[in-house]
């Protein structure tokens, strides 16, 4: 049964077979930046855009694509991904 997988692209450096299994199973990929070890809350829009583009490119190179992004570092002081081409709006 497919599920949603929170994916930091650093997973490709440490356990690429895990992310490949998510993709193969048809899981929804939820992008979450590169690494939780990096504090991203203070990033400006240009830096955030570069990070998201880099992460998106990495996911596509490995056959995946994030259908949604979780706000980086759960920084809710600003609208999530205002710098991304398609802003994400959470719905319930």
ROTIVEX-634771 format. One record per residue: x, y, z of N, C-alpha, C in turn; residue number from 1; residue in three letters. Coordinates in pm, 1 decimal, padded with zeros to 6 digits. Example, Ala and Ser with C-alpha at 12.3 -4.5 7.8 and 13.67 -1.06 7.14 Angstrom:
! residues 2
@n.c1=01319.0&n.c2=-00569.0&n.c3=00780.0&ca.c1=01230.0&ca.c2=-00450.0&ca.c3=00780.0&c.c1=01320.0&c.c2=-00330.0&c.c3=00780.0&num=1&residuo=Ala;
@n.c1=01285.0&n.c2=-00225.0&n.c3=00708.0&ca.c1=01367.0&ca.c2=-00106.0&ca.c3=00714.0&c.c1=01290.0&c.c2=00003.0&c.c3=00787.0&num=2&residuo=Ser;
***
This chain:
! residues 92
@n.c1=00083.9&n.c2=-00116.4&n.c3=00000.0&ca.c1=00000.0&ca.c2=00000.0&ca.c3=00000.0&c.c1=00089.0&c.c2=00123.5&c.c3=00000.0&num=1&residuo=Unk;
@n.c1=00072.0&n.c2=00213.4&n.c3=-00099.5&ca.c1=00151.5&ca.c2=00336.0&ca.c3=-00103.1&c.c1=00123.2&c.c2=00423.5&c.c3=00018.2&num=2&residuo=Unk;
@n.c1=00222.8&n.c2=00499.5&n.c3=00053.6&ca.c1=00212.7&ca.c2=00590.1&ca.c3=00168.3&c.c1=00281.1&c.c2=00721.6&c.c3=00131.9&num=3&residuo=Unk;
@n.c1=00286.4&n.c2=00815.1&n.c3=00222.8&ca.c1=00360.8&ca.c2=00938.2&ca.c3=00202.1&c.c1=00496.4&c.c2=00925.6&c.c3=00269.9&num=4&residuo=Unk;
@n.c1=00600.9&n.c2=00968.0&n.c3=00201.2&ca.c1=00735.9&ca.c2=00957.7&ca.c3=00256.5&c.c1=00798.0&c.c2=01096.7&c.c3=00264.4&num=5&residuo=Unk;
@n.c1=00832.3&n.c2=01141.2&n.c3=00387.3&ca.c1=00906.2&ca.c2=01266.4&ca.c3=00404.8&c.c1=01050.6&c.c2=01240.5&c.c3=00362.7&num=6&residuo=Unk;
@n.c1=01096.3&n.c2=01311.8&n.c3=00261.9&ca.c1=01226.9&ca.c2=01282.3&ca.c3=00205.6&c.c1=01318.0&c.c2=01403.4&c.c3=00209.6&num=7&residuo=Unk;
@n.c1=01428.2&n.c2=01389.6&n.c3=00281.9&ca.c1=01541.0&ca.c2=01481.9&ca.c3=00273.2&c.c1=01633.7&c.c2=01422.5&c.c3=00167.7&num=8&residuo=Unk;
@n.c1=01684.9&n.c2=01506.2&n.c3=00078.5&ca.c1=01768.4&ca.c2=01451.0&ca.c3=-00027.6&c.c1=01901.1&c.c2=01395.6&c.c3=00023.3&num=9&residuo=Unk;
@n.c1=01940.2&n.c2=01425.0&n.c3=00145.5&ca.c1=02060.4&ca.c2=01363.4&ca.c3=00203.3&c.c1=02043.2&c.c2=01211.6&c.c3=00214.0&num=10&residuo=Unk;
@n.c1=01918.9&n.c2=01165.0&n.c3=00210.4&ca.c1=01896.3&ca.c2=01019.6&ca.c3=00213.2&c.c1=01963.6&c.c2=00951.3&c.c3=00095.4&num=11&residuo=Unk;
@n.c1=01975.0&n.c2=01021.6&n.c3=-00018.3&ca.c1=02044.1&ca.c2=00962.7&ca.c3=-00133.2&c.c1=02192.1&c.c2=00941.8&c.c3=-00104.8&num=12&residuo=Unk;
@n.c1=02249.8&n.c2=01020.6&n.c3=-00013.4&ca.c1=02390.0&ca.c2=01004.2&ca.c3=00023.6&c.c1=02409.7&c.c2=00886.7&c.c3=00119.3&num=13&residuo=Unk;
@n.c1=02310.7&n.c2=00858.6&n.c3=00200.9&ca.c1=02326.1&ca.c2=00760.7&ca.c3=00308.3&c.c1=02254.0&c.c2=00627.7&c.c3=00285.0&num=14&residuo=Unk;
@n.c1=02138.1&n.c2=00631.2&n.c3=00221.8&ca.c1=02062.9&ca.c2=00506.9&ca.c3=00199.4&c.c1=01973.9&c.c2=00520.9&c.c3=00075.5&num=15&residuo=Unk;
@n.c1=02035.8&n.c2=00532.8&n.c3=-00042.4&ca.c1=01959.1&ca.c2=00553.0&ca.c3=-00165.1&c.c1=01858.9&c.c2=00441.1&c.c3=-00192.7&num=16&residuo=Unk;
@n.c1=01889.5&n.c2=00322.0&n.c3=-00145.1&ca.c1=01797.6&ca.c2=00210.0&ca.c3=-00168.4&c.c1=01664.0&c.c2=00230.6&c.c3=-00096.2&num=17&residuo=Unk;
@n.c1=01663.8&n.c2=00303.7&n.c3=00012.8&ca.c1=01540.2&ca.c2=00332.2&ca.c3=00084.4&c.c1=01449.9&c.c2=00422.1&c.c3=00001.0&num=18&residuo=Unk;
@n.c1=01506.7&n.c2=00530.1&n.c3=-00053.0&ca.c1=01426.7&ca.c2=00620.9&ca.c3=-00135.0&c.c1=01381.7&c.c2=00551.3&c.c3=-00263.1&num=19&residuo=Unk;
@n.c1=01467.4&n.c2=00467.9&n.c3=-00319.9&ca.c1=01429.7&ca.c2=00392.5&ca.c3=-00439.8&c.c1=01309.3&c.c2=00302.6&c.c3=-00411.9&num=20&residuo=Unk;
@n.c1=01302.9&n.c2=00245.0&n.c3=-00293.5&ca.c1=01189.1&ca.c2=00160.7&ca.c3=-00256.2&c.c1=01061.2&c.c2=00243.8&c.c3=-00246.3&num=21&residuo=Unk;
@n.c1=01072.0&n.c2=00366.2&n.c3=-00193.8&ca.c1=00955.2&ca.c2=00455.2&ca.c3=-00188.3&c.c1=00902.5&c.c2=00482.5&c.c3=-00329.6&num=22&residuo=Unk;
@n.c1=00994.8&n.c2=00516.4&n.c3=-00420.0&ca.c1=00958.2&ca.c2=00548.7&ca.c3=-00558.1&c.c1=00896.6&c.c2=00427.3&c.c3=-00625.2&num=23&residuo=Unk;
@n.c1=00961.1&n.c2=00312.2&n.c3=-00610.9&ca.c1=00912.6&ca.c2=00188.6&ca.c3=-00674.9&c.c1=00772.8&c.c2=00151.4&c.c3=-00626.0&num=24&residuo=Unk;
@n.c1=00746.5&n.c2=00171.9&n.c3=-00497.8&ca.c1=00617.6&ca.c2=00135.3&ca.c3=-00440.6&c.c1=00508.5&c.c2=00235.7&c.c3=-00479.6&num=25&residuo=Unk;
@n.c1=00549.2&n.c2=00351.6&n.c3=-00530.8&ca.c1=00451.5&ca.c2=00452.5&ca.c3=-00570.2&c.c1=00410.5&c.c2=00545.4&c.c3=-00457.8&num=26&residuo=Unk;
@n.c1=00494.5&n.c2=00555.2&n.c3=-00355.0&ca.c1=00465.2&ca.c2=00643.7&ca.c3=-00242.7&c.c1=00462.1&c.c2=00789.4&c.c3=-00288.1&num=27&residuo=Unk;
@n.c1=00381.8&n.c2=00869.6&n.c3=-00220.3&ca.c1=00382.3&ca.c2=01012.6&ca.c3=-00244.4&c.c1=00508.3&c.c2=01069.1&c.c3=-00180.1&num=28&residuo=Unk;
@n.c1=00586.2&n.c2=01140.6&n.c3=-00258.1&ca.c1=00709.7&ca.c2=01198.7&ca.c3=-00207.4&c.c1=00678.8&c.c2=01337.3&c.c3=-00151.0&num=29&residuo=Unk;
@n.c1=00711.7&n.c2=01357.2&n.c3=-00024.1&ca.c1=00691.7&ca.c2=01485.3&ca.c3=00042.3&c.c1=00830.1&c.c2=01543.7&c.c3=00066.1&num=30&residuo=Unk;
@n.c1=00863.9&n.c2=01645.6&n.c3=-00010.7&ca.c1=00996.1&ca.c2=01705.9&ca.c3=-00001.2&c.c1=01014.9&c.c2=01776.1&c.c3=00132.1&num=31&residuo=Unk;
@n.c1=01135.8&n.c2=01763.9&n.c3=00186.9&ca.c1=01163.8&ca.c2=01825.7&ca.c3=00317.0&c.c1=01307.3&c.c2=01876.5&c.c3=00322.3&num=32&residuo=Unk;
@n.c1=01352.0&n.c2=01936.0&n.c3=00212.7&ca.c1=01485.4&ca.c2=01994.1&ca.c3=00211.4&c.c1=01595.8&c.c2=01891.1&c.c3=00192.1&num=33&residuo=Unk;
@n.c1=01717.1&n.c2=01931.0&n.c3=00228.1&ca.c1=01831.2&ca.c2=01841.2&ca.c3=00210.4&c.c1=01863.2&c.c2=01763.0&c.c3=00336.7&num=34&residuo=Unk;
@n.c1=01868.5&n.c2=01829.2&n.c3=00450.4&ca.c1=01909.0&ca.c2=01760.7&ca.c3=00572.8&c.c1=01850.8&c.c2=01831.5&c.c3=00694.7&num=35&residuo=Unk;
@n.c1=01804.9&n.c2=01754.5&n.c3=00790.6&ca.c1=01757.7&ca.c2=01814.3&ca.c3=00915.6&c.c1=01873.9&c.c2=01865.0&c.c3=01000.5&num=36&residuo=Unk;
@n.c1=01995.9&n.c2=01832.3&n.c3=00961.6&ca.c1=02112.9&ca.c2=01877.0&ca.c3=01036.2&c.c1=02146.0&c.c2=02023.2&c.c3=01006.2&num=37&residuo=Unk;
@n.c1=02084.7&n.c2=02079.6&n.c3=00902.3&ca.c1=02108.8&ca.c2=02218.2&ca.c3=00865.1&c.c1=01989.4&c.c2=02302.4&c.c3=00905.9&num=38&residuo=Unk;
@n.c1=02012.4&n.c2=02408.6&n.c3=00979.4&ca.c1=01904.8&ca.c2=02499.1&ca.c3=01021.4&c.c1=01869.4&c.c2=02589.9&c.c3=00904.6&num=39&residuo=Unk;
@n.c1=01746.7&n.c2=02583.7&n.c3=00856.5&ca.c1=01707.5&ca.c2=02657.4&ca.c3=00736.4&c.c1=01609.2&c.c2=02769.4&c.c3=00765.3&num=40&residuo=Unk;
@n.c1=01572.6&n.c2=02788.5&n.c3=00889.7&ca.c1=01468.2&ca.c2=02884.5&ca.c3=00925.2&c.c1=01502.6&c.c2=03027.9&c.c3=00885.5&num=41&residuo=Unk;
@n.c1=01628.8&n.c2=03064.2&n.c3=00882.9&ca.c1=01666.1&ca.c2=03201.9&ca.c3=00852.3&c.c1=01694.3&c.c2=03228.3&c.c3=00705.5&num=42&residuo=Unk;
@n.c1=01669.4&n.c2=03132.1&n.c3=00618.7&ca.c1=01699.2&ca.c2=03150.0&ca.c3=00477.0&c.c1=01610.4&c.c2=03258.2&c.c3=00416.3&num=43&residuo=Unk;
@n.c1=01670.1&n.c2=03339.7&n.c3=00331.4&ca.c1=01593.4&ca.c2=03434.6&ca.c3=00251.4&c.c1=01531.9&c.c2=03361.6&c.c3=00132.9&num=44&residuo=Unk;
@n.c1=01450.3&n.c2=03431.8&n.c3=00056.4&ca.c1=01381.7&ca.c2=03366.6&ca.c3=-00055.1&c.c1=01477.6&c.c2=03312.4&c.c3=-00160.3&num=45&residuo=Unk;
@n.c1=01582.4&n.c2=03385.1&n.c3=-00191.8&ca.c1=01675.9&ca.c2=03338.4&ca.c3=-00294.7&c.c1=01745.4&c.c2=03209.2&c.c3=-00251.3&num=46&residuo=Unk;
@n.c1=01789.4&n.c2=03204.3&n.c3=-00127.5&ca.c1=01856.5&ca.c2=03084.6&ca.c3=-00076.5&c.c1=01758.5&c.c2=02967.8&c.c3=-00067.3&num=47&residuo=Unk;
@n.c1=01635.4&n.c2=02997.1&n.c3=-00021.7&ca.c1=01534.1&ca.c2=02891.9&ca.c3=-00012.6&c.c1=01501.6&c.c2=02838.0&c.c3=-00152.0&num=48&residuo=Unk;
@n.c1=01490.0&n.c2=02926.9&n.c3=-00250.7&ca.c1=01463.1&ca.c2=02884.4&ca.c3=-00388.1&c.c1=01574.2&c.c2=02792.5&c.c3=-00439.3&num=49&residuo=Unk;
@n.c1=01700.2&n.c2=02831.0&n.c3=-00415.3&ca.c1=01813.6&ca.c2=02749.1&ca.c3=-00459.3&c.c1=01808.7&c.c2=02610.3&c.c3=-00394.8&num=50&residuo=Unk;
@n.c1=01779.7&n.c2=02606.6&n.c3=-00265.4&ca.c1=01772.1&ca.c2=02479.0&ca.c3=-00195.1&c.c1=01661.5&c.c2=02390.6&c.c3=-00252.9&num=51&residuo=Unk;
@n.c1=01542.5&n.c2=02448.2&n.c3=-00269.6&ca.c1=01430.6&ca.c2=02369.9&ca.c3=-00321.2&c.c1=01455.3&c.c2=02323.3&c.c3=-00463.6&num=52&residuo=Unk;
@n.c1=01517.3&n.c2=02408.6&n.c3=-00546.0&ca.c1=01548.3&ca.c2=02367.8&ca.c3=-00683.2&c.c1=01649.2&c.c2=02253.7&c.c3=-00683.4&num=53&residuo=Unk;
@n.c1=01751.5&n.c2=02265.7&n.c3=-00600.3&ca.c1=01852.5&ca.c2=02160.4&ca.c3=-00590.8&c.c1=01789.4&c.c2=02028.3&c.c3=-00544.2&num=54&residuo=Unk;
@n.c1=01704.1&n.c2=02036.1&n.c3=-00442.9&ca.c1=01638.5&ca.c2=01914.7&ca.c3=-00392.4&c.c1=01545.5&c.c2=01854.4&c.c3=-00497.4&num=55&residuo=Unk;
@n.c1=01470.2&n.c2=01939.4&n.c3=-00567.6&ca.c1=01381.3&ca.c2=01890.3&ca.c3=-00672.9&c.c1=01461.2&c.c2=01821.5&c.c3=-00783.1&num=56&residuo=Unk;
@n.c1=01571.8&n.c2=01883.8&n.c3=-00823.0&ca.c1=01657.1&ca.c2=01824.5&ca.c3=-00926.6&c.c1=01709.5&c.c2=01688.4&c.c3=-00882.0&num=57&residuo=Unk;
@n.c1=01752.3&n.c2=01677.8&n.c3=-00756.7&ca.c1=01803.7&ca.c2=01550.4&ca.c3=-00704.3&c.c1=01695.4&c.c2=01443.6&c.c3=-00705.5&num=58&residuo=Unk;
@n.c1=01575.1&n.c2=01478.6&n.c3=-00659.9&ca.c1=01465.4&ca.c2=01381.3&ca.c3=-00660.7&c.c1=01437.2&c.c2=01332.5&c.c3=-00802.5&num=59&residuo=Unk;
@n.c1=01430.8&n.c2=01425.7&n.c3=-00899.4&ca.c1=01402.8&ca.c2=01386.4&ca.c3=-01038.1&c.c1=01513.9&c.c2=01299.5&c.c3=-01096.0&num=60&residuo=Unk;
@n.c1=01638.6&n.c2=01329.1&n.c3=-01061.9&ca.c1=01751.2&ca.c2=01248.9&ca.c3=-01111.9&c.c1=01739.0&c.c2=01103.3&c.c3=-01069.4&num=61&residuo=Unk;
@n.c1=01671.7&n.c2=01080.1&n.c3=-00958.9&ca.c1=01658.2&ca.c2=00945.0&ca.c3=-00905.2&c.c1=01519.4&c.c2=00886.8&c.c3=-00928.9&num=62&residuo=Unk;
@n.c1=01442.0&n.c2=00950.2&n.c3=-01015.5&ca.c1=01312.5&ca.c2=00895.0&ca.c3=-01052.2&c.c1=01196.4&c.c2=00936.3&c.c3=-00964.9&num=63&residuo=Unk;
@n.c1=01218.2&n.c2=01026.9&n.c3=-00872.1&ca.c1=01110.9&ca.c2=01072.1&ca.c3=-00784.7&c.c1=01075.2&c.c2=01216.0&c.c3=-00813.6&num=64&residuo=Unk;
@n.c1=00968.2&n.c2=01261.1&n.c3=-00752.3&ca.c1=00928.6&ca.c2=01400.9&ca.c3=-00761.7&c.c1=00840.8&c.c2=01431.8&c.c3=-00642.6&num=65&residuo=Unk;
@n.c1=00871.5&n.c2=01540.4&n.c3=-00574.5&ca.c1=00790.4&ca.c2=01579.3&ca.c3=-00459.0&c.c1=00657.7&c.c2=01635.4&c.c3=-00507.2&num=66&residuo=Unk;
@n.c1=00549.3&n.c2=01581.0&n.c3=-00454.7&ca.c1=00417.1&ca.c2=01632.1&ca.c3=-00490.7&c.c1=00378.6&c.c2=01747.5&c.c3=-00399.0&num=67&residuo=Unk;
@n.c1=00447.2&n.c2=01757.6&n.c3=-00287.1&ca.c1=00422.2&ca.c2=01863.7&ca.c3=-00190.1&c.c1=00549.4&c.c2=01882.9&c.c3=-00107.4&num=68&residuo=Unk;
@n.c1=00564.8&n.c2=02000.6&n.c3=-00047.7&ca.c1=00680.6&ca.c2=02029.3&ca.c3=00036.5&c.c1=00633.2&c.c2=02062.9&c.c3=00176.3&num=69&residuo=Unk;
@n.c1=00699.0&n.c2=02006.0&n.c3=00275.0&ca.c1=00674.0&ca.c2=02042.3&ca.c3=00413.5&c.c1=00758.8&c.c2=02165.4&c.c3=00441.7&num=70&residuo=Unk;
@n.c1=00702.4&n.c2=02265.9&n.c3=00506.5&ca.c1=00775.1&ca.c2=02389.4&ca.c3=00533.8&c.c1=00910.7&c.c2=02359.4&c.c3=00595.3&num=71&residuo=Unk;
@n.c1=01012.9&n.c2=02420.0&n.c3=00540.1&ca.c1=01148.1&ca.c2=02397.4&ca.c3=00588.0&c.c1=01161.8&c.c2=02442.2&c.c3=00732.1&num=72&residuo=Unk;
@n.c1=01214.7&n.c2=02357.3&n.c3=00814.0&ca.c1=01237.2&ca.c2=02384.9&ca.c3=00955.9&c.c1=01109.5&c.c2=02430.3&c.c3=01025.7&num=73&residuo=Unk;
@n.c1=00996.9&n.c2=02392.9&n.c3=00969.0&ca.c1=00866.7&ca.c2=02430.9&ca.c3=01023.8&c.c1=00863.5&c.c2=02579.4&c.c3=01056.3&num=74&residuo=Unk;
@n.c1=00913.2&n.c2=02659.8&n.c3=00963.2&ca.c1=00919.3&ca.c2=02804.9&ca.c3=00978.5&c.c1=00787.6&c.c2=02865.0&c.c3=00932.0&num=75&residuo=Unk;
@n.c1=00695.3&n.c2=02883.6&n.c3=01024.5&ca.c1=00563.9&ca.c2=02932.8&ca.c3=00989.9&c.c1=00552.3&c.c2=03084.5&c.c3=01005.8&num=76&residuo=Unk;
@n.c1=00665.3&n.c2=03153.1&n.c3=01022.4&ca.c1=00662.1&ca.c2=03299.5&ca.c3=01031.4&c.c1=00632.7&c.c2=03361.5&c.c3=00896.2&num=77&residuo=Unk;
@n.c1=00659.7&n.c2=03289.6&n.c3=00791.0&ca.c1=00631.3&ca.c2=03337.9&ca.c3=00656.8&c.c1=00549.9&c.c2=03231.0&c.c3=00585.5&num=78&residuo=Unk;
@n.c1=00476.5&n.c2=03268.7&n.c3=00482.0&ca.c1=00400.4&ca.c2=03166.5&ca.c3=00408.0&c.c1=00495.4&c.c2=03060.8&c.c3=00352.1&num=79&residuo=Unk;
@n.c1=00458.4&n.c2=02936.7&n.c3=00365.7&ca.c1=00544.0&ca.c2=02827.8&ca.c3=00318.0&c.c1=00566.5&c.c2=02839.7&c.c3=00168.5&num=80&residuo=Unk;
@n.c1=00689.0&n.c2=02836.9&n.c3=00130.2&ca.c1=00730.4&ca.c2=02830.7&ca.c3=-00008.8&c.c1=00674.9&c.c2=02943.1&c.c3=-00094.7&num=81&residuo=Unk;
@n.c1=00675.9&n.c2=03063.0&n.c3=-00042.3&ca.c1=00629.3&ca.c2=03174.9&ca.c3=-00122.3&c.c1=00718.1&c.c2=03195.7&c.c3=-00243.8&num=82&residuo=Unk;
@n.c1=00838.7&n.c2=03141.7&n.c3=-00237.4&ca.c1=00931.4&ca.c2=03160.1&ca.c3=-00348.3&c.c1=00920.5&c.c2=03048.2&c.c3=-00451.0&num=83&residuo=Unk;
@n.c1=00842.2&n.c2=02947.2&n.c3=-00424.6&ca.c1=00830.7&ca.c2=02834.1&ca.c3=-00516.8&c.c1=00728.6&c.c2=02867.0&c.c3=-00624.0&num=84&residuo=Unk;
@n.c1=00748.3&n.c2=02819.3&n.c3=-00747.0&ca.c1=00657.0&ca.c2=02854.2&ca.c3=-00855.7&c.c1=00509.8&c.c2=02824.2&c.c3=-00826.8&num=85&residuo=Unk;
@n.c1=00481.6&n.c2=02715.3&n.c3=-00759.2&ca.c1=00344.2&ca.c2=02679.6&ca.c3=-00727.1&c.c1=00330.5&c.c2=02674.8&c.c3=-00575.9&num=86&residuo=Unk;
@n.c1=00282.5&n.c2=02781.4&n.c3=-00512.0&ca.c1=00268.2&ca.c2=02779.3&ca.c3=-00366.8&c.c1=00181.0&c.c2=02662.9&c.c3=-00321.3&num=87&residuo=Unk;
@n.c1=00217.7&n.c2=02604.8&n.c3=-00209.6&ca.c1=00144.0&ca.c2=02491.9&ca.c3=-00153.6&c.c1=00045.3&c.c2=02544.8&c.c3=-00051.4&num=88&residuo=Unk;
@n.c1=-00078.8&n.c2=02503.6&n.c3=-00063.7&ca.c1=-00180.9&ca.c2=02542.5&ca.c3=00031.2&c.c1=-00232.2&c.c2=02417.0&c.c3=00101.5&num=89&residuo=Unk;
@n.c1=-00222.8&n.c2=02414.2&n.c3=00231.6&ca.c1=-00269.5&ca.c2=02298.2&ca.c3=00306.0&c.c1=-00421.4&c.c2=02298.2&c.c3=00312.6&num=90&residuo=Unk;
@n.c1=-00480.6&n.c2=02182.2&n.c3=00293.2&ca.c1=-00625.7&ca.c2=02167.8&ca.c3=00304.5&c.c1=-00655.3&c.c2=02051.9&c.c3=00395.4&num=91&residuo=Unk;
@n.c1=-00772.9&n.c2=02051.8&n.c3=00453.0&ca.c1=-00813.5&ca.c2=01940.6&ca.c3=00539.5&c.c1=-00937.0&c.c2=01878.2&c.c3=00484.7&num=92&residuo=Unk;
***
